[in-house]
Amino acid sequence: MITPVGLVMATPLEAAPFIGEYVVEPVDEKPFRVYRGERHVLVLCGIGKARAAMATALLIQRFSPSVMINLGAAGALRSGFHVGDILQIDRVLEPDRPALVSGRERVAVPATLDGFASASLATQDRPMVSPDDRRAAGRVADLADME
């Protein structure tokens, strides 16, 4: 059996282009919906960082994927981005979870691929509803998401 690529997505809307094309067989409904294809396994985690982390752990434990990829939609915090842009994230900031001792924002630097457009991402567990929320996040990141 081929070692699958693990895909983590929050909502059915985000996953719709993948379901049926790359992942066709429903495997589980609980605690998360999981779909399996010949080379991919996809989990729908729901909204939030904790749910994304739990769903990722589930895929790693059950399917031993060769790589994990988080895919989905994000909101632009700055100009220059358009609906349909495909970007990889080169820096992840967590404005709502500062480091305990220093109080600084946590920053993660994921692996990226050469030759693809990149952006930074602010992720937090609550939506950025007000213009002030979005402006504050836009000072440190290009995009916003909740996973």
Accessible surface in RSA format (square Angstrom, percent):
REM  Atomic radii and reference values for relative SASA: ProtOr
REM  Chains: A
REM  Algorithm: Lee & Richards
REM  Probe-radius: 1.40
REM  Slices: 20
REM RES _ NUM      All-atoms   Total-Side   Main-Chain    Non-polar    All polar
REM                ABS   REL    ABS   REL    ABS   REL    ABS   REL    ABS   REL
RES MET A   1   210.90 109.2 121.07  80.1  89.83 213.9 111.37  94.7  99.53 131.9
RES ILE A   2    83.20  47.3  74.19  55.3   9.01  21.7  80.75  58.1   2.45   6.7
RES THR A   3    76.15  54.2  60.05  60.9  16.10  38.4  28.42  38.2  47.73  72.2
RES PRO A   4     4.93   3.6   4.93   4.5   0.00   0.0   4.93   4.1   0.00   0.0
RES VAL A   5    36.10  23.8  36.10  32.7   0.00   0.0  36.10  31.4   0.00   0.0
RES GLY A   6     0.00   0.0   0.00   N/A   0.00   0.0   0.00   0.0   0.00   0.0
RES LEU A   7     6.14   3.4   6.14   4.4   0.00   0.0   6.14   4.3   0.00   0.0
RES VAL A   8     2.90   1.9   2.90   2.6   0.00   0.0   2.90   2.5   0.00   0.0
RES MET A   9     4.92   2.5   3.70   2.4   1.23   2.9   4.92   4.2   0.00   0.0
RES ALA A  10     7.07   6.5   2.28   3.5   4.78  10.9   2.28   3.2   4.78  12.7
RES THR A  11    38.01  27.0  37.79  38.3   0.22   0.5  35.49  47.7   2.52   3.8
RES PRO A  12    66.38  48.4  63.90  58.2   2.48   9.0  64.24  53.0   2.15  13.3
RES LEU A  13   153.96  85.7 140.35 100.4  13.61  34.2 144.85 101.7   9.12  24.5
RES GLU A  14    34.04  19.5  20.50  15.5  13.54  32.2  17.90  34.6  16.14  13.2
RES ALA A  15     0.00   0.0   0.00   0.0   0.00   0.0   0.00   0.0   0.00   0.0
RES ALA A  16    58.43  53.7  42.99  66.3  15.44  35.1  47.28  66.6  11.15  29.5
RES PRO A  17    92.58  67.5  69.97  63.8  22.61  82.2  82.35  68.0  10.23  63.6
RES PHE A  18    49.92  25.0  49.92  30.9   0.00   0.0  49.92  30.3   0.00   0.0
RES ILE A  19    56.55  32.2  40.91  30.5  15.64  37.7  40.91  29.5  15.64  42.4
RES GLY A  20    51.43  63.4   0.00   N/A  51.43  63.4  29.03  79.7  22.41  50.2
RES GLU A  21   123.91  71.1  96.81  73.2  27.10  64.5  20.74  40.1 103.17  84.2
RES TYR A  22   105.45  49.2  95.71  54.5   9.74  25.3  55.88  42.0  49.57  61.1
RES VAL A  23     0.00   0.0   0.00   0.0   0.00   0.0   0.00   0.0   0.00   0.0
RES VAL A  24    96.78  63.7  74.84  67.8  21.94  52.9  76.12  66.1  20.66  56.0
RES GLU A  25   102.36  58.8  99.41  75.2   2.95   7.0  28.78  55.7  73.58  60.1
RES PRO A  26    88.42  64.4  71.93  65.6  16.49  59.9  72.07  59.5  16.35 101.6
RES VAL A  27    51.07  33.6  22.72  20.6  28.35  68.3  27.82  24.2  23.24  63.0
RES ASP A  28    43.39  30.4  35.97  35.8   7.42  17.5   6.29  14.8  37.10  37.0
RES GLU A  29   113.77  65.3  99.70  75.4  14.08  33.5  56.34 109.0  57.43  46.9
RES LYS A  30   173.25  84.5 156.62  96.1  16.63  39.6 100.08  90.1  73.17  77.9
RES PRO A  31    94.40  68.8  70.36  64.1  24.04  87.4  76.70  63.3  17.70 110.0
RES PHE A  32    14.99   7.5  11.10   6.9   3.89  10.1  14.98   9.1   0.01   0.0
RES ARG A  33    87.51  36.7  84.82  43.2   2.69   6.4  11.22  15.3  76.29  46.2
RES VAL A  34     0.52   0.3   0.00   0.0   0.52   1.3   0.00   0.0   0.52   1.4
RES TYR A  35    25.65  12.0  25.65  14.6   0.00   0.0   9.55   7.2  16.10  19.8
RES ARG A  36    35.58  14.9  34.71  17.7   0.87   2.1  16.73  22.9  18.85  11.4
RES GLY A  37     9.81  12.1   0.00   N/A   9.81  12.1   6.71  18.4   3.10   6.9
RES GLU A  38   130.44  74.9 105.31  79.7  25.13  59.8  53.76 104.0  76.67  62.6
RES ARG A  39   140.82  59.1 139.15  70.9   1.67   4.0  36.50  49.9 104.32  63.2
RES HIS A  40    41.85  22.9  41.85  29.1   0.00   0.0  16.63  17.1  25.22  29.3
RES VAL A  41     0.00   0.0   0.00   0.0   0.00   0.0   0.00   0.0   0.00   0.0
RES LEU A  42     0.00   0.0   0.00   0.0   0.00   0.0   0.00   0.0   0.00   0.0
RES VAL A  43     0.00   0.0   0.00   0.0   0.00   0.0   0.00   0.0   0.00   0.0
RES LEU A  44    10.77   6.0   5.32   3.8   5.45  13.7   5.32   3.7   5.45  14.7
RES CYS A  45     0.35   0.3   0.29   0.3   0.06   0.2   0.06   0.2   0.29   0.3
RES GLY A  46    20.63  25.4   0.00   N/A  20.63  25.4  18.84  51.7   1.79   4.0
RES ILE A  47    99.33  56.5  82.09  61.2  17.24  41.6  82.09  59.1  17.24  46.8
RES GLY A  48     9.16  11.3   0.00   N/A   9.16  11.3   9.16  25.1   0.00   0.0
RES LYS A  49    31.09  15.2  26.36  16.2   4.73  11.3  26.67  24.0   4.42   4.7
RES ALA A  50    64.79  59.6  55.51  85.7   9.28  21.1  63.35  89.2   1.45   3.8
RES ARG A  51   101.85  42.8 101.80  51.9   0.05   0.1  30.94  42.3  70.92  43.0
RES ALA A  52     8.58   7.9   8.30  12.8   0.28   0.6   8.58  12.1   0.00   0.0
RES ALA A  53    63.70  58.6  49.56  76.5  14.13  32.2  58.18  81.9   5.52  14.6
RES MET A  54   104.45  54.1  96.79  64.1   7.66  18.2  61.32  52.1  43.13  57.1
RES ALA A  55     0.00   0.0   0.00   0.0   0.00   0.0   0.00   0.0   0.00   0.0
RES THR A  56    37.51  26.7  37.51  38.0   0.00   0.0  27.87  37.4   9.64  14.6
RES ALA A  57    58.51  53.8  50.79  78.4   7.72  17.6  55.86  78.7   2.65   7.0
RES LEU A  58    28.35  15.8  23.98  17.2   4.37  11.0  27.07  19.0   1.28   3.4
RES LEU A  59     0.00   0.0   0.00   0.0   0.00   0.0   0.00   0.0   0.00   0.0
RES ILE A  60    89.49  50.9  85.85  64.0   3.64   8.8  85.85  61.8   3.64   9.9
RES GLN A  61   149.04  83.3 119.11  87.1  29.93  71.3  43.28  92.1 105.76  80.2
RES ARG A  62   111.06  46.6  76.45  39.0  34.62  82.4  35.29  48.2  75.78  45.9
RES PHE A  63    27.85  13.9  14.69   9.1  13.17  34.3  20.36  12.3   7.49  21.4
RES SER A  64    76.63  64.8  68.04  90.8   8.60  19.8  41.06  87.4  35.58  49.8
RES PRO A  65    21.29  15.5   1.36   1.2  19.94  72.5   1.36   1.1  19.94 123.9
RES SER A  66    77.95  65.9  39.00  52.0  38.95  89.7  39.37  83.8  38.57  54.0
RES VAL A  67    75.95  50.0  68.88  62.4   7.06  17.0  75.95  66.0   0.00   0.0
RES MET A  68    52.07  27.0  27.91  18.5  24.16  57.5  27.99  23.8  24.08  31.9
RES ILE A  69    68.96  39.2  64.88  48.3   4.09   9.9  68.96  49.7   0.00   0.0
RES ASN A  70    80.09  55.2  51.74  50.0  28.35  68.3  30.26  72.8  49.83  48.2
RES LEU A  71    52.80  29.4  47.59  34.0   5.21  13.1  50.50  35.5   2.30   6.2
RES GLY A  72    48.69  60.0   0.00   N/A  48.69  60.0   9.68  26.6  39.01  87.4
RES ALA A  73    67.10  61.7  53.45  82.5  13.65  31.1  61.67  86.8   5.43  14.4
RES ALA A  74    48.19  44.3  12.52  19.3  35.68  81.2  18.02  25.4  30.17  79.9
RES GLY A  75    41.14  50.7   0.00   N/A  41.14  50.7  36.00  98.8   5.14  11.5
RES ALA A  76    54.97  50.5  24.80  38.3  30.17  68.6  24.80  34.9  30.17  79.9
RES LEU A  77    29.43  16.4   2.30   1.6  27.13  68.2   6.89   4.8  22.54  60.7
RES ARG A  78   101.08  42.4  86.13  43.9  14.95  35.6  47.57  65.0  53.51  32.4
RES SER A  79   113.64  96.0  82.44 110.0  31.20  71.9  55.36 117.9  58.28  81.6
RES GLY A  80    61.61  76.0   0.00   N/A  61.61  76.0  34.13  93.7  27.48  61.5
RES PHE A  81    54.80  27.4  34.53  21.4  20.27  52.7  34.79  21.1  20.00  57.3
RES HIS A  82   128.88  70.4 116.65  81.1  12.23  31.3  85.16  87.8  43.71  50.9
RES VAL A  83   162.59 107.0 129.17 116.9  33.42  80.5 136.40 118.5  26.19  71.0
RES GLY A  84    66.92  82.5   0.00   N/A  66.92  82.5  41.15 112.9  25.77  57.7
RES ASP A  85    67.31  47.1  38.68  38.5  28.63  67.7  15.10  35.5  52.21  52.1
RES ILE A  86   160.62  91.4 139.52 103.9  21.10  50.9 142.27 102.4  18.35  49.8
RES LEU A  87    49.61  27.6  20.51  14.7  29.10  73.2  22.60  15.9  27.01  72.7
RES GLN A  88    36.50  20.4  30.19  22.1   6.31  15.0  28.13  59.9   8.37   6.3
RES ILE A  89    42.43  24.1  34.88  26.0   7.55  18.2  34.88  25.1   7.55  20.5
RES ASP A  90    57.53  40.3  52.56  52.3   4.98  11.8  18.10  42.6  39.43  39.3
RES ARG A  91    88.73  37.3  88.73  45.2   0.00   0.0  29.16  39.9  59.57  36.1
RES VAL A  92    32.40  21.3  31.68  28.7   0.71   1.7  31.68  27.5   0.71   1.9
RES LEU A  93     6.04   3.4   6.04   4.3   0.00   0.0   6.04   4.2   0.00   0.0
RES GLU A  94    27.49  15.8  27.49  20.8   0.00   0.0   5.55  10.7  21.94  17.9
RES PRO A  95    40.47  29.5  18.87  17.2  21.60  78.5  19.10  15.8  21.37 132.8
RES ASP A  96    57.26  40.1  24.59  24.5  32.67  77.2  26.40  62.1  30.86  30.8
RES ARG A  97   112.61  47.3 110.85  56.5   1.76   4.2  50.40  68.9  62.21  37.7
RES PRO A  98    66.57  48.5  57.55  52.5   9.02  32.8  57.55  47.5   9.02  56.1
RES ALA A  99    30.48  28.0  28.45  43.9   2.03   4.6  28.51  40.1   1.97   5.2
RES LEU A 100   169.50  94.4 142.03 101.6  27.46  69.0 145.31 102.1  24.19  65.1
RES VAL A 101   150.65  99.1 119.16 107.9  31.49  75.9 124.07 107.8  26.59  72.1
RES SER A 102    64.28  54.3  28.29  37.8  35.99  82.9  32.95  70.2  31.33  43.9
RES GLY A 103    48.23  59.5   0.00   N/A  48.23  59.5  26.45  72.6  21.78  48.8
RES ARG A 104   179.02  75.2 172.37  87.9   6.65  15.8  62.01  84.7 117.01  70.9
RES GLU A 105    63.77  36.6  47.25  35.7  16.53  39.3  25.02  48.4  38.75  31.6
RES ARG A 106    85.51  35.9  79.77  40.7   5.75  13.7  20.34  27.8  65.17  39.5
RES VAL A 107    78.14  51.4  42.93  38.9  35.20  84.8  43.97  38.2  34.17  92.7
RES ALA A 108    56.61  52.1  50.24  77.5   6.37  14.5  55.79  78.6   0.82   2.2
RES VAL A 109   116.37  76.6  83.91  76.0  32.46  78.2  84.35  73.3  32.02  86.8
RES PRO A 110    53.73  39.2  36.84  33.6  16.89  61.4  48.16  39.8   5.57  34.6
RES ALA A 111   108.44  99.7  68.79 106.2  39.64  90.2  80.29 113.1  28.14  74.6
RES THR A 112    62.67  44.6  32.71  33.2  29.96  71.4   5.85   7.9  56.82  85.9
RES LEU A 113   122.08  68.0 116.99  83.7   5.09  12.8 119.00  83.6   3.08   8.3
RES ASP A 114   144.02 100.9 120.78 120.2  23.24  55.0  41.24  97.1 102.78 102.5
RES GLY A 115    85.46 105.4   0.00   N/A  85.46 105.4  42.91 117.8  42.55  95.3
RES PHE A 116   129.74  64.9 112.36  69.6  17.38  45.2 116.67  70.7  13.07  37.4
RES ALA A 117    63.26  58.2  41.96  64.8  21.30  48.4  53.74  75.7   9.52  25.2
RES SER A 118    47.84  40.4  20.65  27.6  27.19  62.6  12.20  26.0  35.64  49.9
RES ALA A 119     2.27   2.1   0.00   0.0   2.27   5.2   2.27   3.2   0.00   0.0
RES SER A 120     7.52   6.4   6.79   9.1   0.73   1.7   4.83  10.3   2.69   3.8
RES LEU A 121    14.38   8.0  14.38  10.3   0.00   0.0  14.38  10.1   0.00   0.0
RES ALA A 122     0.00   0.0   0.00   0.0   0.00   0.0   0.00   0.0   0.00   0.0
RES THR A 123     5.29   3.8   5.29   5.4   0.00   0.0   5.29   7.1   0.00   0.0
RES GLN A 124     9.15   5.1   9.15   6.7   0.00   0.0   0.52   1.1   8.63   6.5
RES ASP A 125    79.79  55.9  61.96  61.7  17.84  42.2  29.61  69.7  50.18  50.0
RES ARG A 126   125.92  52.9 124.84  63.6   1.08   2.6  61.00  83.4  64.92  39.3
RES PRO A 127    73.18  53.3  68.96  62.9   4.21  15.3  71.45  59.0   1.73  10.7
RES MET A 128    26.70  13.8  10.11   6.7  16.58  39.5   9.97   8.5  16.72  22.2
RES VAL A 129   110.16  72.5  96.38  87.3  13.78  33.2 101.20  87.9   8.97  24.3
RES SER A 130    40.45  34.2  37.41  49.9   3.05   7.0  37.22  79.2   3.24   4.5
RES PRO A 131    75.10  54.7  73.30  66.8   1.79   6.5  75.04  62.0   0.06   0.4
RES ASP A 132    93.98  65.8  89.30  88.9   4.68  11.1  30.00  70.6  63.98  63.8
RES ASP A 133    38.14  26.7  30.96  30.8   7.19  17.0   5.97  14.1  32.17  32.1
RES ARG A 134    95.41  40.1  94.48  48.2   0.93   2.2  39.11  53.4  56.31  34.1
RES ARG A 135   140.39  58.9 131.43  67.0   8.97  21.3  68.65  93.8  71.74  43.5
RES ALA A 136    46.78  43.0  39.42  60.8   7.37  16.8  39.88  56.2   6.91  18.3
RES ALA A 137     6.07   5.6   2.61   4.0   3.46   7.9   5.58   7.9   0.49   1.3
RES GLY A 138    11.09  13.7   0.00   N/A  11.09  13.7   5.65  15.5   5.43  12.2
RES ARG A 139   176.20  74.0 145.29  74.1  30.91  73.6  74.41 101.7 101.80  61.7
RES VAL A 140    46.02  30.3  40.64  36.8   5.38  13.0  45.90  39.9   0.11   0.3
RES ALA A 141     0.01   0.0   0.00   0.0   0.01   0.0   0.01   0.0   0.00   0.0
RES ASP A 142    24.93  17.5  24.93  24.8   0.00   0.0   0.28   0.7  24.65  24.6
RES LEU A 143    12.34   6.9  12.34   8.8   0.00   0.0  12.34   8.7   0.00   0.0
RES ALA A 144    16.41  15.1  12.92  19.9   3.49   7.9  13.06  18.4   3.35   8.9
RES ASP A 145    28.89  20.2  20.26  20.2   8.63  20.4   7.24  17.0  21.65  21.6
RES MET A 146    43.02  22.3  42.69  28.3   0.32   0.8  26.06  22.2  16.96  22.5
RES GLU A 147    32.39  18.6  10.53   8.0  21.86  52.0   3.80   7.3  28.59  23.3
END  Absolute sums over single chains surface
CHAIN  1 A     9102.3       7024.1       2078.2       5510.4       3591.9
END  Absolute sums over all chains
TOTAL          9102.3       7024.1       2078.2       5510.4       3591.9
